[in-house]
Amino acid sequence: MAIATASVLPSPRIFRKQDELSPLSPQQEEILRLKKERNAVILCHNYQVEPIQQIADFVGDSLGLAYKAAETDAEVIVFCGVHFMAETAKILNPGKTVLLPDIEAGCSLSDSCPAEKLAAFREANPEVYVVAYVNCSASVKALSDVICTSGNAIRIVEQVPADKEILFVPDQNLGQWVAKLTGRSMKLWPGSCYAHVLFSKQSIERCRIEHPDAPVVAHPECIETVRDLADEVCSTEKMVSFCRDNSAETFIILTEAGMMHRLTREIPDKTFVAGPTDHCACNDCRFMKLNTIPKLLDCLKKNEPVIEIPNDICHKARLPIERMLEWSK
């Protein structure tokens, strides 16, 4: 008779500030030289690898990056993130060159809401008011009434006229969280982020046994049973302020592991445990990690891959983004 044995999972990865920052590599130095030569700005999402974060002009979440993209005077925007983020920068700067180091850096959440399916739903339900999480394609944004991020979703939904029926796309977990906190009934598109749904109640409970005094901080894209375990549910930007202001010395962070680099850089006196899944010690998004220092250098040298969006889509998509930026003030 075969005897079942429990699988041994690796311990969660722990992130602490290094004694000193690593010196810049020759490739990083060349990137900075080319950036100045091309009058470029490097915008970097929190989930990017540490060497890219180290030389970026701005590291932040989707809302912060949207503001920076709207405000920049640079002629070239190099967006170190995924495709829909670079599209957002292009929508806000149609006359500028927007580069994405790896054009294949997509997003499972964005892919879960094809524009043609949303268009068909809108045609069948013309009165619905579409609130679109920024993690969606330019074509989906063009079909939406207002955009939101995880950091401003509650504020945005609260400003939608009370007589409107809301369809929230594409993340059902974020939408569920927003509906609960606002008391607003919403239809939820059945999409999710493959990385965030890997966190499980069991994996986090195991992590808490190892770190019993560490508050759990979760992104709202996590599933409800995981959010219910958390001491704080918030955007990545709010994670920084929560951990800085909280008296705890160690935190369990439930989001993509790239966020640990920013946390350790900005809060060097604290320790961060990357939330494990049932399969690995931390959670890396395979799409975010497609961007690398060699690819960033290559895109500045060649001025490609370039993000292109049809003019009509760009114009239609800009309106709900601008509405979001206005409502977020």
C-alpha positions as a Python dict, from the first residue, in 0.01 Angstrom:
ca = {
    (1, 'M'): (0, 0, 0),
    (2, 'A'): (138, 340, -96),
    (3, 'I'): (175, 585, 188),
    (4, 'A'): (104, 948, 110),
    (5, 'T'): (366, 1197, 226),
    (6, 'A'): (322, 1568, 272),
    (7, 'S'): (509, 1778, 20),
    (8, 'V'): (775, 2006, 163),
    (9, 'L'): (727, 2361, 45),
    (10, 'P'): (1012, 2612, 41),
    (11, 'S'): (1010, 2875, 313),
    (12, 'P'): (878, 3215, 207),
    (13, 'R'): (1136, 3457, 69),
    (14, 'I'): (1238, 3729, 312),
    (15, 'F'): (1345, 4070, 185),
    (16, 'R'): (1561, 4311, 386),
    (17, 'K'): (1756, 4615, 279),
    (18, 'Q'): (2108, 4535, 167),
    (19, 'D'): (2391, 4706, 352),
    (20, 'E'): (2439, 4926, 46),
    (21, 'L'): (2292, 4954, -301),
    (22, 'S'): (2461, 4752, -570),
    (23, 'P'): (2675, 4971, -800),
    (24, 'L'): (2534, 5034, -1145),
    (25, 'S'): (2638, 4791, -1415),
    (26, 'P'): (2787, 4911, -1746),
    (27, 'Q'): (2452, 4835, -1914),
    (28, 'Q'): (2264, 5044, -1657),
    (29, 'E'): (2510, 5330, -1709),
    (30, 'E'): (2457, 5308, -2085),
    (31, 'I'): (2080, 5316, -2039),
    (32, 'L'): (2108, 5636, -1836),
    (33, 'R'): (2331, 5791, -2104),
    (34, 'L'): (2094, 5702, -2385),
    (35, 'K'): (1794, 5819, -2183),
    (36, 'K'): (1947, 6166, -2153),
    (37, 'E'): (2050, 6167, -2520),
    (38, 'R'): (1699, 6073, -2638),
    (39, 'N'): (1517, 6303, -2393),
    (40, 'A'): (1344, 5995, -2257),
    (41, 'V'): (1177, 5913, -1926),
    (42, 'I'): (1171, 5563, -1776),
    (43, 'L'): (845, 5479, -1600),
    (44, 'C'): (856, 5159, -1400),
    (45, 'H'): (585, 4954, -1233),
    (46, 'N'): (637, 4822, -880),
    (47, 'Y'): (653, 4464, -1012),
    (48, 'Q'): (961, 4513, -1231),
    (49, 'V'): (1299, 4358, -1151),
    (50, 'E'): (1522, 4547, -908),
    (51, 'P'): (1791, 4658, -1160),
    (52, 'I'): (1523, 4835, -1365),
    (53, 'Q'): (1365, 4993, -1057),
    (54, 'Q'): (1710, 5116, -956),
    (55, 'I'): (1751, 5339, -1264),
    (56, 'A'): (1390, 5438, -1334),
    (57, 'D'): (1276, 5799, -1311),
    (58, 'F'): (957, 5693, -1137),
    (59, 'V'): (851, 5368, -972),
    (60, 'G'): (487, 5333, -876),
    (61, 'D'): (144, 5178, -922),
    (62, 'S'): (-92, 5219, -1215),
    (63, 'L'): (-246, 5546, -1092),
    (64, 'G'): (89, 5709, -1015),
    (65, 'L'): (226, 5599, -1351),
    (66, 'A'): (-81, 5736, -1530),
    (67, 'Y'): (-27, 6075, -1368),
    (68, 'K'): (344, 6073, -1457),
    (69, 'A'): (264, 5976, -1815),
    (70, 'A'): (15, 6264, -1839),
    (71, 'E'): (260, 6516, -1693),
    (72, 'T'): (589, 6427, -1862),
    (73, 'D'): (773, 6668, -2093),
    (74, 'A'): (997, 6391, -2230),
    (75, 'E'): (983, 6314, -2601),
    (76, 'V'): (1015, 5938, -2543),
    (77, 'I'): (839, 5734, -2274),
    (78, 'V'): (999, 5400, -2195),
    (79, 'F'): (741, 5202, -2004),
    (80, 'C'): (877, 4915, -1798),
    (81, 'G'): (560, 4725, -1721),
    (82, 'V'): (313, 4534, -1934),
    (83, 'H'): (138, 4614, -2260),
    (84, 'F'): (-181, 4776, -2130),
    (85, 'M'): (27, 5014, -1915),
    (86, 'A'): (233, 5129, -2213),
    (87, 'E'): (-93, 5171, -2406),
    (88, 'T'): (-224, 5399, -2130),
    (89, 'A'): (87, 5615, -2162),
    (90, 'K'): (36, 5633, -2540),
    (91, 'I'): (-331, 5724, -2500),
    (92, 'L'): (-233, 6015, -2277),
    (93, 'N'): (55, 6115, -2508),
    (94, 'P'): (-56, 6036, -2865),
    (95, 'G'): (214, 6256, -3017),
    (96, 'K'): (503, 6098, -2828),
    (97, 'T'): (700, 5782, -2878),
    (98, 'V'): (616, 5512, -2623),
    (99, 'L'): (844, 5210, -2598),
    (100, 'L'): (793, 4877, -2420),
    (101, 'P'): (1116, 4675, -2372),
    (102, 'D'): (942, 4345, -2449),
    (103, 'I'): (634, 4371, -2670),
    (104, 'E'): (524, 4025, -2547),
    (105, 'A'): (481, 4153, -2190),
    (106, 'G'): (106, 4102, -2176),
    (107, 'C'): (-142, 4046, -1895),
    (108, 'S'): (-370, 3751, -1820),
    (109, 'L'): (-622, 3984, -1658),
    (110, 'S'): (-637, 4214, -1960),
    (111, 'D'): (-672, 3912, -2190),
    (112, 'S'): (-972, 3788, -1990),
    (113, 'C'): (-1185, 4072, -2129),
    (114, 'P'): (-1172, 4076, -2512),
    (115, 'A'): (-1305, 4402, -2657),
    (116, 'E'): (-1544, 4224, -2893),
    (117, 'K'): (-1714, 4046, -2603),
    (118, 'L'): (-1751, 4369, -2406),
    (119, 'A'): (-1888, 4543, -2716),
    (120, 'A'): (-2148, 4267, -2756),
    (121, 'F'): (-2249, 4300, -2390),
    (122, 'R'): (-2285, 4677, -2423),
    (123, 'E'): (-2498, 4639, -2734),
    (124, 'A'): (-2729, 4400, -2548),
    (125, 'N'): (-2728, 4621, -2235),
    (126, 'P'): (-2706, 4981, -2361),
    (127, 'E'): (-2787, 5138, -2024),
    (128, 'V'): (-2501, 4974, -1834),
    (129, 'Y'): (-2226, 5199, -1697),
    (130, 'V'): (-1885, 5038, -1748),
    (131, 'V'): (-1620, 5091, -1483),
    (132, 'A'): (-1299, 4942, -1618),
    (133, 'Y'): (-1000, 4853, -1406),
    (134, 'V'): (-694, 5000, -1577),
    (135, 'N'): (-565, 4645, -1635),
    (136, 'C'): (-738, 4620, -1972),
    (137, 'S'): (-661, 4690, -2337),
    (138, 'A'): (-696, 5025, -2511),
    (139, 'S'): (-994, 4887, -2702),
    (140, 'V'): (-1170, 4795, -2376),
    (141, 'K'): (-1093, 5138, -2231),
    (142, 'A'): (-1251, 5290, -2542),
    (143, 'L'): (-1574, 5101, -2461),
    (144, 'S'): (-1577, 5216, -2097),
    (145, 'D'): (-1731, 5511, -1915),
    (146, 'V'): (-1460, 5556, -1653),
    (147, 'I'): (-1133, 5385, -1564),
    (148, 'C'): (-1011, 5302, -1214),
    (149, 'T'): (-707, 5156, -1041),
    (150, 'S'): (-692, 4946, -727),
    (151, 'G'): (-591, 5263, -543),
    (152, 'N'): (-891, 5474, -647),
    (153, 'A'): (-1158, 5216, -736),
    (154, 'I'): (-1370, 5288, -429),
    (155, 'R'): (-1364, 5663, -491),
    (156, 'I'): (-1449, 5615, -858),
    (157, 'V'): (-1743, 5380, -797),
    (158, 'E'): (-1882, 5613, -532),
    (159, 'Q'): (-1903, 5890, -794),
    (160, 'V'): (-2098, 5688, -1051),
    (161, 'P'): (-2459, 5817, -1060),
    (162, 'A'): (-2680, 5614, -829),
    (163, 'D'): (-2933, 5539, -1103),
    (164, 'K'): (-2673, 5363, -1321),
    (165, 'E'): (-2627, 4988, -1327),
    (166, 'I'): (-2254, 4921, -1311),
    (167, 'L'): (-2059, 4659, -1498),
    (168, 'F'): (-1711, 4624, -1344),
    (169, 'V'): (-1445, 4483, -1577),
    (170, 'P'): (-1228, 4283, -1592),
    (171, 'D'): (-1125, 4177, -1236),
    (172, 'Q'): (-1402, 4006, -1044),
    (173, 'N'): (-1200, 3995, -720),
    (174, 'L'): (-1130, 4369, -713),
    (175, 'G'): (-1491, 4432, -815),
    (176, 'Q'): (-1621, 4209, -537),
    (177, 'W'): (-1406, 4394, -281),
    (178, 'V'): (-1520, 4735, -408),
    (179, 'A'): (-1886, 4631, -406),
    (180, 'K'): (-1856, 4514, -45),
    (181, 'L'): (-1694, 4837, 75),
    (182, 'T'): (-1918, 5075, -119),
    (183, 'G'): (-2243, 4882, -82),
    (184, 'R'): (-2292, 4930, -455),
    (185, 'S'): (-2444, 4641, -647),
    (186, 'M'): (-2240, 4567, -959),
    (187, 'K'): (-2222, 4309, -1234),
    (188, 'L'): (-1873, 4155, -1233),
    (189, 'W'): (-1684, 4045, -1541),
    (190, 'P'): (-1541, 3693, -1479),
    (191, 'G'): (-1171, 3785, -1507),
    (192, 'S'): (-876, 3756, -1270),
    (193, 'C'): (-499, 3798, -1243),
    (194, 'Y'): (-337, 3456, -1263),
    (195, 'A'): (-60, 3557, -1020),
    (196, 'H'): (-278, 3702, -745),
    (197, 'V'): (-524, 3413, -740),
    (198, 'L'): (-235, 3173, -665),
    (199, 'F'): (-231, 3293, -305),
    (200, 'S'): (-443, 3058, -97),
    (201, 'K'): (-589, 3055, 252),
    (202, 'Q'): (-374, 2752, 333),
    (203, 'S'): (-46, 2901, 208),
    (204, 'I'): (-97, 3222, 405),
    (205, 'E'): (-197, 3039, 722),
    (206, 'R'): (126, 2837, 698),
    (207, 'C'): (323, 3159, 652),
    (208, 'R'): (159, 3312, 958),
    (209, 'I'): (278, 3021, 1170),
    (210, 'E'): (637, 3116, 1081),
    (211, 'H'): (571, 3490, 1129),
    (212, 'P'): (293, 3516, 1390),
    (213, 'D'): (346, 3886, 1468),
    (214, 'A'): (362, 4005, 1107),
    (215, 'P'): (57, 4188, 970),
    (216, 'V'): (-72, 4046, 641),
    (217, 'V'): (-111, 4306, 365),
    (218, 'A'): (-301, 4188, 57),
    (219, 'H'): (-378, 4330, -285),
    (220, 'P'): (-753, 4335, -366),
    (221, 'E'): (-694, 4118, -673),
    (222, 'C'): (-651, 3827, -429),
    (223, 'I'): (-946, 3594, -375),
    (224, 'E'): (-1195, 3669, -99),
    (225, 'T'): (-1078, 3398, 145),
    (226, 'V'): (-727, 3544, 128),
    (227, 'R'): (-849, 3903, 164),
    (228, 'D'): (-1046, 3798, 470),
    (229, 'L'): (-722, 3681, 635),
    (230, 'A'): (-547, 4012, 576),
    (231, 'D'): (-495, 4290, 826),
    (232, 'E'): (-498, 4540, 539),
    (233, 'V'): (-627, 4516, 181),
    (234, 'C'): (-495, 4792, -42),
    (235, 'S'): (-318, 4899, -358),
    (236, 'T'): (58, 4864, -387),
    (237, 'E'): (99, 5239, -327),
    (238, 'K'): (-98, 5217, -3),
    (239, 'M'): (118, 4921, 102),
    (240, 'V'): (414, 5157, 129),
    (241, 'S'): (240, 5402, 360),
    (242, 'F'): (71, 5128, 566),
    (243, 'C'): (399, 4947, 635),
    (244, 'R'): (583, 5272, 703),
    (245, 'D'): (324, 5392, 954),
    (246, 'N'): (258, 5059, 1125),
    (247, 'S'): (465, 4975, 1435),
    (248, 'A'): (532, 4616, 1326),
    (249, 'E'): (884, 4524, 1219),
    (250, 'T'): (791, 4245, 975),
    (251, 'F'): (509, 4225, 718),
    (252, 'I'): (368, 3947, 500),
    (253, 'I'): (299, 4101, 157),
    (254, 'L'): (47, 3938, -77),
    (255, 'T'): (121, 4074, -420),
    (256, 'E'): (377, 4025, -697),
    (257, 'A'): (725, 3984, -548),
    (258, 'G'): (875, 4280, -733),
    (259, 'M'): (698, 4502, -482),
    (260, 'M'): (945, 4388, -215),
    (261, 'H'): (1227, 4582, -383),
    (262, 'R'): (1043, 4911, -348),
    (263, 'L'): (936, 4836, 10),
    (264, 'T'): (1289, 4754, 123),
    (265, 'R'): (1426, 5060, -56),
    (266, 'E'): (1176, 5305, 93),
    (267, 'I'): (1139, 5142, 436),
    (268, 'P'): (1491, 5008, 501),
    (269, 'D'): (1445, 4941, 873),
    (270, 'K'): (1171, 4678, 825),
    (271, 'T'): (1151, 4322, 694),
    (272, 'F'): (912, 4196, 425),
    (273, 'V'): (802, 3839, 366),
    (274, 'A'): (682, 3766, 14),
    (275, 'G'): (355, 3578, 45),
    (276, 'P'): (402, 3216, -66),
    (277, 'T'): (164, 3014, -279),
    (278, 'D'): (91, 2642, -258),
    (279, 'H'): (364, 2587, -517),
    (280, 'C'): (644, 2838, -460),
    (281, 'A'): (814, 3058, -203),
    (282, 'C'): (695, 3383, -362),
    (283, 'N'): (487, 3504, -653),
    (284, 'D'): (646, 3638, -971),
    (285, 'C'): (440, 3747, -1272),
    (286, 'R'): (592, 3587, -1580),
    (287, 'F'): (477, 3882, -1794),
    (288, 'M'): (626, 4153, -1572),
    (289, 'K'): (956, 3964, -1562),
    (290, 'L'): (988, 3963, -1943),
    (291, 'N'): (1139, 4311, -1922),
    (292, 'T'): (1512, 4297, -1847),
    (293, 'I'): (1808, 4534, -1843),
    (294, 'P'): (1941, 4404, -2180),
    (295, 'K'): (1597, 4449, -2339),
    (296, 'L'): (1564, 4799, -2190),
    (297, 'L'): (1904, 4893, -2331),
    (298, 'D'): (1818, 4745, -2671),
    (299, 'C'): (1488, 4933, -2696),
    (300, 'L'): (1662, 5265, -2625),
    (301, 'K'): (1930, 5189, -2885),
    (302, 'K'): (1679, 5090, -3155),
    (303, 'N'): (1388, 5311, -3048),
    (304, 'E'): (1158, 5006, -3054),
    (305, 'P'): (929, 4819, -2986),
    (306, 'V'): (692, 5112, -3036),
    (307, 'I'): (336, 5114, -2901),
    (308, 'E'): (85, 5204, -3173),
    (309, 'I'): (-289, 5259, -3121),
    (310, 'P'): (-541, 5357, -3394),
    (311, 'N'): (-641, 5724, -3362),
    (312, 'D'): (-1010, 5656, -3307),
    (313, 'I'): (-939, 5406, -3026),
    (314, 'C'): (-687, 5643, -2873),
    (315, 'H'): (-938, 5930, -2867),
    (316, 'K'): (-1222, 5722, -2723),
    (317, 'A'): (-999, 5561, -2460),
    (318, 'R'): (-860, 5895, -2345),
    (319, 'L'): (-1197, 6024, -2224),
    (320, 'P'): (-1259, 5766, -1947),
    (321, 'I'): (-894, 5791, -1835),
    (322, 'E'): (-920, 6168, -1806),
    (323, 'R'): (-1246, 6124, -1617),
    (324, 'M'): (-1062, 5897, -1373),
    (325, 'L'): (-779, 6146, -1324),
    (326, 'E'): (-1032, 6424, -1263),
    (327, 'W'): (-1241, 6218, -1021),
    (328, 'S'): (-926, 6111, -833),
    (329, 'K'): (-820, 6464, -740),
}
